[in-house]
């Protein structure tokens, strides 16, 4: 879906800025991924980092039995995020 949306935006920009080569090139570069970072990718990376930090803290505190729970139980995971200020 993202790819289709990107192609559509580039086509529209190409039409609107027919006489503005630099603008068209800039939009193409941005939409082509040179500058644009997908929000979902950023959020996923942050979530993975946060979960990794939680698991590390649980291991340090010798609470390894909690690791199974945080991997499957979102409510317990949120409780532990709050407990560890993550």
Residue pairs with C-beta under 8 A, 6 or more apart in sequence:
2 38
6 31
6 32
9 27
9 31
10 27
10 28
10 31
13 23
13 24
13 27
13 28
13 31
14 24
17 23
17 24
17 27
18 24
29 35
30 36
50 81
50 86
51 70
51 77
53 84
53 86
54 70
54 77
54 80
54 81
54 84
54 86
55 67
55 70
57 84
57 86
58 64
58 66
58 67
58 70
58 80
59 67
66 76
66 80
69 76
69 77
70 76
70 77
70 80
71 77
80 86
